[in-house]
Amino acid sequence: IKTLPRFHREVEQALATLPQVQSIHAISGEYDIIAMLETDDGSGLNELIDEIGLLEGVERTTTSVILATKLER
């Protein structure tokens, strides 16, 4: 998630209210936040991504789907 300048905290707070958001990570680079999401199906994921994109302060999003977890400690 890329936020507009000075909206980072507000976007984090809005994401934290969404029950499908499992974790929120601050990152360096082109984007500002990674949010790990969990939904029941692709349709739910699509709706959630649209909802996140409409949050005040969100400039743009990019989505990657985890196909398999190879190692988690």
C-alpha positions as CSV (number, residue, x, y, z in Angstrom):
1,I,0.0,0.0,0.0
2,K,1.4,3.4,-0.9
3,T,0.0,6.2,1.2
4,L,-0.2,9.9,0.4
5,P,2.3,12.1,2.3
6,R,1.4,12.4,6.0
7,F,-1.4,9.8,5.9
8,H,0.6,6.8,7.0
9,R,-0.7,6.6,10.5
10,E,-4.3,7.2,9.5
11,V,-4.2,4.4,6.9
12,E,-2.6,2.0,9.5
13,Q,-5.4,2.8,11.9
14,A,-8.1,2.3,9.3
15,L,-6.6,-1.0,8.3
16,A,-6.5,-2.2,11.9
17,T,-10.3,-1.9,12.0
18,L,-10.8,-4.4,9.2
19,P,-11.2,-7.9,10.7
20,Q,-9.7,-9.5,7.5
21,V,-6.4,-7.7,8.1
22,Q,-4.1,-10.2,9.9
23,S,-1.0,-8.0,10.2
24,I,0.3,-4.6,9.1
25,H,4.0,-4.0,8.4
26,A,5.9,-0.7,7.8
27,I,8.3,-1.2,4.9
28,S,11.0,0.8,3.0
29,G,11.0,1.4,-0.7
30,E,8.3,2.5,-3.2
31,Y,5.4,1.3,-1.0
32,D,4.8,2.2,2.7
33,I,2.8,-0.7,4.2
34,I,2.3,-4.4,3.6
35,A,-1.0,-5.7,5.0
36,M,-1.5,-9.4,5.2
37,L,-5.1,-10.2,4.5
38,E,-7.2,-13.4,4.9
39,T,-10.6,-13.9,3.1
40,D,-12.7,-16.9,2.4
41,D,-12.5,-16.7,-1.4
42,G,-11.4,-14.6,-4.3
43,S,-14.5,-12.6,-4.4
44,G,-14.1,-11.5,-0.8
45,L,-10.5,-10.6,-1.5
46,N,-11.5,-8.5,-4.4
47,E,-14.1,-6.6,-2.3
48,L,-11.5,-6.1,0.5
49,I,-8.9,-4.7,-1.9
50,D,-11.5,-2.3,-3.3
51,E,-12.4,-1.2,0.2
52,I,-8.7,-0.6,1.1
53,G,-8.2,1.3,-2.1
54,L,-11.0,3.7,-1.1
55,L,-9.5,4.5,2.4
56,E,-8.6,8.1,2.8
57,G,-4.8,8.5,2.3
58,V,-4.3,5.4,0.1
59,E,-2.6,6.4,-3.1
60,R,-2.4,2.9,-4.7
61,T,-2.2,-0.7,-3.9
62,T,-0.5,-3.8,-5.4
63,T,-1.7,-7.3,-4.6
64,S,0.3,-10.5,-4.4
65,V,-1.3,-13.8,-3.5
66,I,0.7,-16.3,-1.4
67,L,0.3,-19.6,-3.2
68,A,2.2,-21.7,-0.7
69,T,4.2,-21.2,2.5
70,K,7.6,-22.9,2.2
71,L,8.9,-22.0,5.6
72,E,7.5,-20.2,8.6
73,R,9.3,-20.0,11.9
